[in-house]
Amino acid sequence: MTLYCGIDLHSNNSVISIINDNDQVCFEKRLPNDIVSILEALNPYKQDLHACVVEST
């Protein structure tokens, strides 16, 4: 299974979404902008993650 991750970056938190090839949401959560928290959240999916994009303003 191929997964894709999108991160919506805000000043003090990020919303992380992971979808599969069928556009089904596999994971979605708001997390503080802490690299350890974000990596822990992504870790279970890392073998199948094809790409990760970050949107910021």
PDB file with SEQRES, HELIX, SHEET and CRYST1 records, atoms N, CA, C and O in Angstrom:
SEQRES   1 A   57  MET THR LEU TYR CYS GLY ILE ASP LEU HIS SER ASN ASN          
SEQRES   2 A   57  SER VAL ILE SER ILE ILE ASN ASP ASN ASP GLN VAL CYS          
SEQRES   3 A   57  PHE GLU LYS ARG LEU PRO ASN ASP ILE VAL SER ILE LEU          
SEQRES   4 A   57  GLU ALA LEU ASN PRO TYR LYS GLN ASP LEU HIS ALA CYS          
SEQRES   5 A   57  VAL VAL GLU SER THR                                          
HELIX    1 AA1 ILE A   35  LEU A   42  1                                   8    
HELIX    2 AA2 ASN A   43  TYR A   45  5                                   3    
SHEET    1 AA1 4 VAL A  25  PRO A  32  0                                        
SHEET    2 AA1 4 ASN A  13  ASN A  20 -1                                        
SHEET    3 AA1 4 LEU A   3  LEU A   9 -1                                        
SHEET    4 AA1 4 LEU A  49  GLU A  55  1                                        
CRYST1    1.000    1.000    1.000  90.00  90.00  90.00 P 1           1          
ATOM      1  N   MET A   1       0.840  -1.173   0.000  1.00  0.00           N  
ATOM      2  CA  MET A   1       0.000   0.000   0.000  1.00  0.00           C  
ATOM      3  C   MET A   1       0.890   1.242   0.000  1.00  0.00           C  
ATOM      4  O   MET A   1       1.874   1.311   0.737  1.00  0.00           O  
ATOM      5  N   THR A   2       0.542   2.203  -0.818  1.00  0.00           N  
ATOM      6  CA  THR A   2       1.275   3.451  -0.875  1.00  0.00           C  
ATOM      7  C   THR A   2       0.494   4.515  -0.118  1.00  0.00           C  
ATOM      8  O   THR A   2      -0.712   4.671  -0.307  1.00  0.00           O  
ATOM      9  N   LEU A   3       1.196   5.240   0.738  1.00  0.00           N  
ATOM     10  CA  LEU A   3       0.582   6.292   1.535  1.00  0.00           C  
ATOM     11  C   LEU A   3       1.216   7.635   1.207  1.00  0.00           C  
ATOM     12  O   LEU A   3       2.377   7.711   0.805  1.00  0.00           O  
ATOM     13  N   TYR A   4       0.433   8.692   1.386  1.00  0.00           N  
ATOM     14  CA  TYR A   4       0.882  10.052   1.139  1.00  0.00           C  
ATOM     15  C   TYR A   4       0.537  10.892   2.362  1.00  0.00           C  
ATOM     16  O   TYR A   4      -0.545  10.754   2.932  1.00  0.00           O  
ATOM     17  N   CYS A   5       1.460  11.762   2.762  1.00  0.00           N  
ATOM     18  CA  CYS A   5       1.281  12.566   3.955  1.00  0.00           C  
ATOM     19  C   CYS A   5       1.284  14.045   3.589  1.00  0.00           C  
ATOM     20  O   CYS A   5       2.080  14.501   2.768  1.00  0.00           O  
ATOM     21  N   GLY A   6       0.378  14.773   4.216  1.00  0.00           N  
ATOM     22  CA  GLY A   6       0.347  16.216   4.084  1.00  0.00           C  
ATOM     23  C   GLY A   6       0.363  16.836   5.469  1.00  0.00           C  
ATOM     24  O   GLY A   6      -0.338  16.372   6.368  1.00  0.00           O  
ATOM     25  N   ILE A   7       1.150  17.870   5.643  1.00  0.00           N  
ATOM     26  CA  ILE A   7       1.240  18.557   6.927  1.00  0.00           C  
ATOM     27  C   ILE A   7       0.882  20.020   6.711  1.00  0.00           C  
ATOM     28  O   ILE A   7       1.516  20.721   5.922  1.00  0.00           O  
ATOM     29  N   ASP A   8      -0.157  20.472   7.433  1.00  0.00           N  
ATOM     30  CA  ASP A   8      -0.562  21.878   7.400  1.00  0.00           C  
ATOM     31  C   ASP A   8       0.096  22.541   8.600  1.00  0.00           C  
ATOM     32  O   ASP A   8      -0.320  22.333   9.740  1.00  0.00           O  
ATOM     33  N   LEU A   9       1.108  23.326   8.345  1.00  0.00           N  
ATOM     34  CA  LEU A   9       1.933  23.921   9.389  1.00  0.00           C  
ATOM     35  C   LEU A   9       1.361  25.254   9.848  1.00  0.00           C  
ATOM     36  O   LEU A   9       1.129  26.150   9.037  1.00  0.00           O  
ATOM     37  N   HIS A  10       1.133  25.381  11.154  1.00  0.00           N  
ATOM     38  CA  HIS A  10       0.674  26.619  11.778  1.00  0.00           C  
ATOM     39  C   HIS A  10       1.768  27.113  12.721  1.00  0.00           C  
ATOM     40  O   HIS A  10       2.812  26.472  12.841  1.00  0.00           O  
ATOM     41  N   SER A  11       1.548  28.220  13.378  1.00  0.00           N  
ATOM     42  CA  SER A  11       2.589  28.811  14.225  1.00  0.00           C  
ATOM     43  C   SER A  11       2.983  27.927  15.405  1.00  0.00           C  
ATOM     44  O   SER A  11       4.160  27.873  15.764  1.00  0.00           O  
ATOM     45  N   ASN A  12       2.029  27.242  16.007  1.00  0.00           N  
ATOM     46  CA  ASN A  12       2.378  26.427  17.179  1.00  0.00           C  
ATOM     47  C   ASN A  12       1.885  24.987  17.105  1.00  0.00           C  
ATOM     48  O   ASN A  12       2.075  24.222  18.051  1.00  0.00           O  
ATOM     49  N   ASN A  13       1.249  24.603  15.986  1.00  0.00           N  
ATOM     50  CA  ASN A  13       0.801  23.228  15.815  1.00  0.00           C  
ATOM     51  C   ASN A  13       0.748  22.891  14.337  1.00  0.00           C  
ATOM     52  O   ASN A  13       0.834  23.764  13.473  1.00  0.00           O  
ATOM     53  N   SER A  14       0.605  21.605  14.073  1.00  0.00           N  
ATOM     54  CA  SER A  14       0.486  21.122  12.701  1.00  0.00           C  
ATOM     55  C   SER A  14      -0.630  20.095  12.637  1.00  0.00           C  
ATOM     56  O   SER A  14      -0.848  19.339  13.584  1.00  0.00           O  
ATOM     57  N   VAL A  15      -1.335  20.072  11.510  1.00  0.00           N  
ATOM     58  CA  VAL A  15      -2.327  19.042  11.267  1.00  0.00           C  
ATOM     59  C   VAL A  15      -1.713  18.078  10.266  1.00  0.00           C  
ATOM     60  O   VAL A  15      -1.346  18.462   9.156  1.00  0.00           O  
ATOM     61  N   ILE A  16      -1.607  16.825  10.675  1.00  0.00           N  
ATOM     62  CA  ILE A  16      -0.991  15.798   9.848  1.00  0.00           C  
ATOM     63  C   ILE A  16      -2.082  14.888   9.313  1.00  0.00           C  
ATOM     64  O   ILE A  16      -2.905  14.384  10.078  1.00  0.00           O  
ATOM     65  N   SER A  17      -2.092  14.676   8.007  1.00  0.00           N  
ATOM     66  CA  SER A  17      -3.045  13.766   7.373  1.00  0.00           C  
ATOM     67  C   SER A  17      -2.282  12.775   6.515  1.00  0.00           C  
ATOM     68  O   SER A  17      -1.342  13.140   5.809  1.00  0.00           O  
ATOM     69  N   ILE A  18      -2.691  11.527   6.582  1.00  0.00           N  
ATOM     70  CA  ILE A  18      -2.117  10.479   5.737  1.00  0.00           C  
ATOM     71  C   ILE A  18      -3.266   9.818   5.003  1.00  0.00           C  
ATOM     72  O   ILE A  18      -4.253   9.403   5.609  1.00  0.00           O  
ATOM     73  N   ILE A  19      -3.124   9.725   3.673  1.00  0.00           N  
ATOM     74  CA  ILE A  19      -4.141   9.064   2.860  1.00  0.00           C  
ATOM     75  C   ILE A  19      -3.498   7.916   2.080  1.00  0.00           C  
ATOM     76  O   ILE A  19      -2.280   7.867   1.907  1.00  0.00           O  
ATOM     77  N   ASN A  20      -4.345   6.993   1.615  1.00  0.00           N  
ATOM     78  CA  ASN A  20      -3.854   5.874   0.808  1.00  0.00           C  
ATOM     79  C   ASN A  20      -4.147   6.130  -0.668  1.00  0.00           C  
ATOM     80  O   ASN A  20      -4.596   7.214  -1.043  1.00  0.00           O  
ATOM     81  N   ASP A  21      -3.890   5.124  -1.498  1.00  0.00           N  
ATOM     82  CA  ASP A  21      -4.089   5.248  -2.947  1.00  0.00           C  
ATOM     83  C   ASP A  21      -5.539   5.512  -3.336  1.00  0.00           C  
ATOM     84  O   ASP A  21      -5.811   6.027  -4.420  1.00  0.00           O  
ATOM     85  N   ASN A  22      -6.468   5.159  -2.449  1.00  0.00           N  
ATOM     86  CA  ASN A  22      -7.891   5.338  -2.735  1.00  0.00           C  
ATOM     87  C   ASN A  22      -8.443   6.611  -2.104  1.00  0.00           C  
ATOM     88  O   ASN A  22      -9.658   6.766  -1.976  1.00  0.00           O  
ATOM     89  N   ASP A  23      -7.556   7.520  -1.710  1.00  0.00           N  
ATOM     90  CA  ASP A  23      -7.922   8.791  -1.077  1.00  0.00           C  
ATOM     91  C   ASP A  23      -8.669   8.612   0.243  1.00  0.00           C  
ATOM     92  O   ASP A  23      -9.413   9.500   0.660  1.00  0.00           O  
ATOM     93  N   GLN A  24      -8.476   7.474   0.899  1.00  0.00           N  
ATOM     94  CA  GLN A  24      -9.066   7.252   2.217  1.00  0.00           C  
ATOM     95  C   GLN A  24      -8.096   7.740   3.281  1.00  0.00           C  
ATOM     96  O   GLN A  24      -6.898   7.464   3.216  1.00  0.00           O  
ATOM     97  N   VAL A  25      -8.621   8.466   4.259  1.00  0.00           N  
ATOM     98  CA  VAL A  25      -7.784   8.981   5.344  1.00  0.00           C  
ATOM     99  C   VAL A  25      -7.420   7.828   6.277  1.00  0.00           C  
ATOM    100  O   VAL A  25      -8.296   7.162   6.828  1.00  0.00           O  
ATOM    101  N   CYS A  26      -6.125   7.605   6.446  1.00  0.00           N  
ATOM    102  CA  CYS A  26      -5.620   6.560   7.335  1.00  0.00           C  
ATOM    103  C   CYS A  26      -5.256   7.119   8.704  1.00  0.00           C  
ATOM    104  O   CYS A  26      -5.283   6.406   9.706  1.00  0.00           O  
ATOM    105  N   PHE A  27      -4.918   8.397   8.732  1.00  0.00           N  
ATOM    106  CA  PHE A  27      -4.497   9.045   9.976  1.00  0.00           C  
ATOM    107  C   PHE A  27      -4.700  10.538   9.828  1.00  0.00           C  
ATOM    108  O   PHE A  27      -4.408  11.111   8.779  1.00  0.00           O  
ATOM    109  N   GLU A  28      -5.202  11.166  10.879  1.00  0.00           N  
ATOM    110  CA  GLU A  28      -5.307  12.626  10.883  1.00  0.00           C  
ATOM    111  C   GLU A  28      -5.293  13.090  12.329  1.00  0.00           C  
ATOM    112  O   GLU A  28      -6.064  12.607  13.158  1.00  0.00           O  
ATOM    113  N   LYS A  29      -4.403  14.038  12.621  1.00  0.00           N  
ATOM    114  CA  LYS A  29      -4.279  14.513  13.988  1.00  0.00           C  
ATOM    115  C   LYS A  29      -3.592  15.871  14.025  1.00  0.00           C  
ATOM    116  O   LYS A  29      -2.707  16.160  13.219  1.00  0.00           O  
ATOM    117  N   ARG A  30      -4.017  16.698  14.978  1.00  0.00           N  
ATOM    118  CA  ARG A  30      -3.355  17.975  15.246  1.00  0.00           C  
ATOM    119  C   ARG A  30      -2.310  17.728  16.331  1.00  0.00           C  
ATOM    120  O   ARG A  30      -2.621  17.171  17.383  1.00  0.00           O  
ATOM    121  N   LEU A  31      -1.080  18.142  16.072  1.00  0.00           N  
ATOM    122  CA  LEU A  31       0.023  17.935  17.014  1.00  0.00           C  
ATOM    123  C   LEU A  31       0.768  19.242  17.236  1.00  0.00           C  
ATOM    124  O   LEU A  31       0.764  20.120  16.373  1.00  0.00           O  
ATOM    125  N   PRO A  32       1.411  19.371  18.398  1.00  0.00           N  
ATOM    126  CA  PRO A  32       2.256  20.552  18.596  1.00  0.00           C  
ATOM    127  C   PRO A  32       3.444  20.498  17.638  1.00  0.00           C  
ATOM    128  O   PRO A  32       3.829  19.423  17.180  1.00  0.00           O  
ATOM    129  N   ASN A  33       4.015  21.643  17.341  1.00  0.00           N  
ATOM    130  CA  ASN A  33       5.183  21.689  16.461  1.00  0.00           C  
ATOM    131  C   ASN A  33       6.420  21.242  17.236  1.00  0.00           C  
ATOM    132  O   ASN A  33       7.290  22.035  17.598  1.00  0.00           O  
ATOM    133  N   ASP A  34       6.452  19.964  17.466  1.00  0.00           N  
ATOM    134  CA  ASP A  34       7.544  19.312  18.180  1.00  0.00           C  
ATOM    135  C   ASP A  34       7.979  18.128  17.330  1.00  0.00           C  
ATOM    136  O   ASP A  34       7.193  17.210  17.098  1.00  0.00           O  
ATOM    137  N   ILE A  35       9.219  18.139  16.864  1.00  0.00           N  
ATOM    138  CA  ILE A  35       9.689  17.129  15.918  1.00  0.00           C  
ATOM    139  C   ILE A  35       9.556  15.708  16.467  1.00  0.00           C  
ATOM    140  O   ILE A  35       9.267  14.779  15.713  1.00  0.00           O  
ATOM    141  N   VAL A  36       9.762  15.536  17.753  1.00  0.00           N  
ATOM    142  CA  VAL A  36       9.647  14.200  18.350  1.00  0.00           C  
ATOM    143  C   VAL A  36       8.205  13.700  18.244  1.00  0.00           C  
ATOM    144  O   VAL A  36       7.974  12.550  17.874  1.00  0.00           O  
ATOM    145  N   SER A  37       7.246  14.550  18.564  1.00  0.00           N  
ATOM    146  CA  SER A  37       5.834  14.168  18.476  1.00  0.00           C  
ATOM    147  C   SER A  37       5.436  13.833  17.041  1.00  0.00           C  
ATOM    148  O   SER A  37       4.721  12.860  16.798  1.00  0.00           O  
ATOM    149  N   ILE A  38       5.895  14.629  16.113  1.00  0.00           N  
ATOM    150  CA  ILE A  38       5.549  14.411  14.708  1.00  0.00           C  
ATOM    151  C   ILE A  38       6.173  13.121  14.187  1.00  0.00           C  
ATOM    152  O   ILE A  38       5.502  12.340  13.512  1.00  0.00           O  
ATOM    153  N   LEU A  39       7.439  12.890  14.489  1.00  0.00           N  
ATOM    154  CA  LEU A  39       8.093  11.656  14.041  1.00  0.00           C  
ATOM    155  C   LEU A  39       7.464  10.422  14.673  1.00  0.00           C  
ATOM    156  O   LEU A  39       7.337   9.389  14.015  1.00  0.00           O  
ATOM    157  N   GLU A  40       7.070  10.515  15.939  1.00  0.00           N  
ATOM    158  CA  GLU A  40       6.398   9.385  16.596  1.00  0.00           C  
ATOM    159  C   GLU A  40       5.063   9.082  15.912  1.00  0.00           C  
ATOM    160  O   GLU A  40       4.697   7.917  15.758  1.00  0.00           O  
ATOM    161  N   ALA A  41       4.342  10.112  15.507  1.00  0.00           N  
ATOM    162  CA  ALA A  41       3.064   9.919  14.835  1.00  0.00           C  
ATOM    163  C   ALA A  41       3.243   9.291  13.455  1.00  0.00           C  
ATOM    164  O   ALA A  41       2.427   8.470  13.035  1.00  0.00           O  
ATOM    165  N   LEU A  42       4.304   9.672  12.749  1.00  0.00           N  
ATOM    166  CA  LEU A  42       4.551   9.150  11.400  1.00  0.00           C  
ATOM    167  C   LEU A  42       5.209   7.774  11.393  1.00  0.00           C  
ATOM    168  O   LEU A  42       5.099   7.039  10.412  1.00  0.00           O  
ATOM    169  N   ASN A  43       5.880   7.428  12.460  1.00  0.00           N  
ATOM    170  CA  ASN A  43       6.670   6.196  12.511  1.00  0.00           C  
ATOM    171  C   ASN A  43       5.910   4.933  12.102  1.00  0.00           C  
ATOM    172  O   ASN A  43       6.463   4.136  11.343  1.00  0.00           O  
ATOM    173  N   PRO A  44       4.679   4.703  12.558  1.00  0.00           N  
ATOM    174  CA  PRO A  44       3.987   3.471  12.160  1.00  0.00           C  
ATOM    175  C   PRO A  44       3.724   3.364  10.652  1.00  0.00           C  
ATOM    176  O   PRO A  44       3.455   2.275  10.144  1.00  0.00           O  
ATOM    177  N   TYR A  45       3.800   4.479   9.948  1.00  0.00           N  
ATOM    178  CA  TYR A  45       3.477   4.516   8.518  1.00  0.00           C  
ATOM    179  C   TYR A  45       4.703   4.624   7.629  1.00  0.00           C  
ATOM    180  O   TYR A  45       4.569   4.591   6.406  1.00  0.00           O  
ATOM    181  N   LYS A  46       5.886   4.751   8.198  1.00  0.00           N  
ATOM    182  CA  LYS A  46       7.066   5.132   7.417  1.00  0.00           C  
ATOM    183  C   LYS A  46       7.437   4.135   6.328  1.00  0.00           C  
ATOM    184  O   LYS A  46       7.990   4.540   5.305  1.00  0.00           O  
ATOM    185  N   GLN A  47       7.160   2.867   6.504  1.00  0.00           N  
ATOM    186  CA  GLN A  47       7.504   1.879   5.469  1.00  0.00           C  
ATOM    187  C   GLN A  47       6.687   2.081   4.197  1.00  0.00           C  
ATOM    188  O   GLN A  47       7.150   1.767   3.100  1.00  0.00           O  
ATOM    189  N   ASP A  48       5.469   2.606   4.346  1.00  0.00           N  
ATOM    190  CA  ASP A  48       4.575   2.754   3.200  1.00  0.00           C  
ATOM    191  C   ASP A  48       4.455   4.187   2.699  1.00  0.00           C  
ATOM    192  O   ASP A  48       3.800   4.424   1.685  1.00  0.00           O  
ATOM    193  N   LEU A  49       5.075   5.157   3.388  1.00  0.00           N  
ATOM    194  CA  LEU A  49       4.983   6.555   2.961  1.00  0.00           C  
ATOM    195  C   LEU A  49       5.793   6.790   1.695  1.00  0.00           C  
ATOM    196  O   LEU A  49       7.001   6.555   1.655  1.00  0.00           O  
ATOM    197  N   HIS A  50       5.109   7.253   0.679  1.00  0.00           N  
ATOM    198  CA  HIS A  50       5.784   7.546  -0.594  1.00  0.00           C  
ATOM    199  C   HIS A  50       6.262   8.997  -0.633  1.00  0.00           C  
ATOM    200  O   HIS A  50       7.323   9.298  -1.180  1.00  0.00           O  
ATOM    201  N   ALA A  51       5.462   9.894  -0.044  1.00  0.00           N  
ATOM    202  CA  ALA A  51       5.805  11.313  -0.087  1.00  0.00           C  
ATOM    203  C   ALA A  51       5.166  12.022   1.100  1.00  0.00           C  
ATOM    204  O   ALA A  51       4.145  11.592   1.636  1.00  0.00           O  
ATOM    205  N   CYS A  52       5.799  13.117   1.489  1.00  0.00           N  
ATOM    206  CA  CYS A  52       5.263  13.956   2.535  1.00  0.00           C  
ATOM    207  C   CYS A  52       5.477  15.409   2.126  1.00  0.00           C  
ATOM    208  O   CYS A  52       6.595  15.818   1.814  1.00  0.00           O  
ATOM    209  N   VAL A  53       4.401  16.179   2.131  1.00  0.00           N  
ATOM    210  CA  VAL A  53       4.485  17.596   1.748  1.00  0.00           C  
ATOM    211  C   VAL A  53       4.053  18.451   2.929  1.00  0.00           C  
ATOM    212  O   VAL A  53       3.241  18.036   3.756  1.00  0.00           O  
ATOM    213  N   VAL A  54       4.617  19.658   2.989  1.00  0.00           N  
ATOM    214  CA  VAL A  54       4.295  20.595   4.068  1.00  0.00           C  
ATOM    215  C   VAL A  54       3.783  21.877   3.428  1.00  0.00           C  
ATOM    216  O   VAL A  54       4.433  22.451   2.554  1.00  0.00           O  
ATOM    217  N   GLU A  55       2.608  22.320   3.874  1.00  0.00           N  
ATOM    218  CA  GLU A  55       2.052  23.587   3.433  1.00  0.00           C  
ATOM    219  C   GLU A  55       2.256  24.589   4.554  1.00  0.00           C  
ATOM    220  O   GLU A  55       1.917  24.322   5.707  1.00  0.00           O  
ATOM    221  N   SER A  56       2.807  25.734   4.212  1.00  0.00           N  
ATOM    222  CA  SER A  56       3.006  26.762   5.219  1.00  0.00           C  
ATOM    223  C   SER A  56       2.795  28.130   4.577  1.00  0.00           C  
ATOM    224  O   SER A  56       2.885  28.283   3.358  1.00  0.00           O  
ATOM    225  N   THR A  57       2.514  29.115   5.416  1.00  0.00           N  
ATOM    226  CA  THR A  57       2.324  30.462   4.886  1.00  0.00           C  
ATOM    227  C   THR A  57       3.231  31.416   5.620  1.00  0.00           C  
ATOM    228  O   THR A  57       3.233  32.613   5.330  1.00  0.00           O  
TER     229      THR A  57                                                      
END                                                                             
